[in-house]
């Protein structure tokens, strides 16, 4: 991964490689990250862990350099951590999906 640091690249990973600490370190080296996160992680806010959201609703939890997007799909909450996108856009469709989730899905399918 060293060859990508400092070159304004993006890393897209699944929840196995996730931590807010890693995201902050990569961001400090001009490398952004987009990834899903498990609800059981300590760094997930309690509001994202334990609250039941309305179907197809989105909540955002922000820190200085990152945004955690919680989206309630039919089966479960999907949590996406993103250090690249600053806007909180919603795709205008019947499921009101957050743009950050679409970006993650597209990036995962490119691999």
N, C-alpha and C positions, 0 to 999 in steps of 0.2 A: 504494500500500500504506500510505501514511502515515495515511490515515483510519482504519485498523484498529489501529494501534499503540496500546498502553496501554489497550485495551478488552477484554482477556481473550479474544481471538479465536484461531482456529486456521487455519493455512495448510496445505493438503495439496498437495504438488507431486511431480513425477516426478524422476528422477535428473538431469535437465538443470540444474536450479536448486539443486543440493545442495552444501553444505559445512557442516562442523561450526562454523566461524566464524560463518556466517550464522545457524545455529540458536541459538548462544549470544547473538548480538546481538538476535535477535527475542525470546528468552526474557527478556532483561534489560528489554525493553519490554512485558512481559506479553502476549506473543503466542507461542503454541506452534506447533510445526511437526511434521508427519508426512510422511515421504517415503521413497522408495526411494533406494538409493545403489548406485553402481557399485563392484565389487570393486577396481577399479584405482586408486581414490582413495588419496592418500597417508595420509589420516587414518583409514583403515580399519585396525584392528589386524591384524597378521600372522596371528594365530590364525584370524581370520575370512576372510582372503584365501586361505590356502594349505591349510588342513586340509579333508579330506574328512569330512563329517559323515554319520552314519547317515541313511538315508531317513526322512523325516518327523520329524527331530529338530530341536530349537531350542537355540540358544546365545544368551546375553545378554552384552553388553559395556557396562558402565556408566561414565559420567563423572558429574560433579557434577549437571548439569542435564539430561542426556540418556541415552537407552538405545538402543544399536544391537542389533537383533534379527536373528539369522541363522537362517533356516529352510531346511532342505534338502527341496525338493520333488523330483518325479521328474526334471526336466530340469536344474535348477541350484539354487544357493543364491540365496535372496531376502534382501536386506538392507534393513531398514526402520529409519530413524532417527526417534526419537520424543522430544519434550520435554514431552509432555502427560501421559502415563500413567506412573504410578510402579510399578504392580503388573505382575507377569510371569505372567499367566494363560494357560492353554492351553485351547482349545476341546476338549471331550470328544467327539471323533469319530474315525473310523478313520485320519485323517491327522494328528491331534494338532497342529492349526494354532495358532499363537500368536494371542492376542486382538488384539495390535497389528497383525498382518497383516490380519486381518478388518476392523479399523477403517479401515485404509488403503484396502482394496478398496471398502468401503462409501462412503467419502468420495470416491474417484475416480469411482464410478458415479453420484454425485449431481450431478456437473458436467455 
